[in-house]
Amino acid sequence: MQARRHAGLMVVLGLAMAALDTSGVFAQAQTAPPPRRHIPRITVVPISRYHRECDFWLSLEHRPSGDVVTPQQHCWWALK
């Protein structure tokens, strides 16, 4: 009879220790992630005399999986 009490007490103590141990893990997992770095954005506004001209074409690219047709683009600032 005393062995069963001892075994029951050990189970209760084991569960209590496990609960105490996992509480530290949950507290650690709930910490806030580090803040994300702000990436500055640059907006270019040209003088009203300039506008953007672009040239578009399709180009054949040779890839290991086979030839592929891809769109290409080239842009520049031009006077109105």
Secondary structure by P-SEA (a helix, b strand, c coil): caaaaaaaaaaaaaaaaaaaaaaaaaaaaaccccbbbbbbbbbbbccccbbbbbbbbbbbbbccccbbbbbbbbbbbbcc
